[in-house]
């Protein structure tokens, strides 16, 4: 679930969303807005209603769920061990991962290449927006009326040269992660997005800080490693 909240008290926001699900990320933005995400497994509608009640002290601007893209990760226990190591330190050298997992460097290299090709797993860059001195990272959150795939293709064709990372897709939302060297260009591109066919609305967010929380992923990996199966299939959300 994804929330757009009027407020910047990360501690209070985390306390509230943690009662509904496992925190995924929290990003306070310029203008007193915070965007955050939690992981929930079931009873989605009930969780949404619970979140609305718990956040009565905040102004909840928007709440939406990520659509299940239907990817099967089909991971082996070897893959899980390597993912576990990468979560501890994503910048580890292959030789260090091999030493910690007691595997060969060839196995580590082969598995990482396979993980990069896996549609159910996304690698991204964790960055501090305030330290990107020459560029301003920002996100445009769009609400799409119809033809999500066609709309995304149009966005990619016209805007991909300004992407900071691949767009995020939810049920009827597309979130574009972009960068610019001035605020006027950001406003211009946001207006350009609004004019794309099928886009009902588009809002601009400039993050001041982005915090990721991996406890939910660590727990999932631990649970999967207990399985007696050689190959583990996981339906991603």
Secondary structure, 3 states (H helix, E strand, C coil): CEEEEECCCHHHHHHHHCCCCEEEEEEEECCCEEEEEEECCCCHHHHHHHHHHHCCCCEEEEEECCCCCCCECCEEHHHHHHHHHHHHCCCCCHHHHHHHHCCCHHHHHHHHHHHHHCCCCCCCCCCCHHHCCCCEEEEEEEEECCCHHHHHHHHHHHHHHHEEEEEEECCCEEEEEEEECCHHHHHHHHHHHHCCCCEEEEEEECECCCEECCHHHHHHHHHHHCCCCCEECCECC
